[in-house]
């Protein structure tokens, strides 16, 4: 389901977007803006993953996972799933 969001732009930015629509093969400005926003969303997601990986690497020496660790992870995952299910 689509919703509508109206934004105000300076004339120069509107003109630039219209040029991009034509140059990049999009049909409308909305299509172009959706594409740009999706790409930004993916990039932010990847940046978050990268930050988590760097934090893990810098957290110290690795240790083997224990059954207790797996139980804790499973418990946290189930709790999160229940929260999101509400």
N, C-alpha and C positions, 0 to 999 in steps of 0.2 A: 504494500500500500504506500503510495506516495503522498507526501505532504508538501506544502508550499512554504517557502521562506523568501521574503523580499529583502533585498539588500540595497543600500545606496552606494554608488561608486562615483568617483570623479570622472569627468568626461574622458580624460586621457586613459584611464584604466579600462573604461568601457570600450573605447576604440581598440585598445590593445587586445582585449579579450575577443572582440569581433575578428580581429586579424588572426588570432590563434585558432579560432573556430574554422576559418577558411583554410589556413595553412596546414592544420593537423587533421583535416578531413572530418570534423564533427559537423553534425547537422544544425545544432543550435548552441547558444551560449550555455544553456542549462546542461546540455550533454557534456560540454567541455568542462564546466565547473565541477560536475559530478566526477568526471575522470580525474581531475586534479585533486579533489578531496579524497577520493579512494586511494590514490597513490600516496598522499600524505598520511592517511590512516595506516596503510601498510608500513610505511617508513617508520612511523611512531611505534607500531607494534614491534618491528624488528629492533628498533633502538632500545626498547624495554627489555627484550630478550638479551641483547648484547650487554646491557647494563647488569642484568642478573648473572650472566655468565662471567663477566669480569669480577663481580662481587664474589662469586663462588671461587674463582681462581685465586683471588687475593685473600680469601678467608683463612688460608693456612693449609697445612698438610691434609691430604685426603685420608679418610678412615673407611674401613669396610662397613657396608650397611648391615645392620643387625635386624633380627625379627622385630625388636622393639621399635626401631626406626620405621620399618614398613608399616607396623600397626599404627604408629602416630600419623604417618602420611595418609594412610587409608582413612583414619578417623577424621582428619582435617578435610580430606576430599569429600567425604560423605556429608560432613557438616556444611561445607560450602554448597554442595549440590542441594541440600535441603533448603538452605537460605535462598538460593536462586529459584527454587521451585515454587516459592510462595508468591 
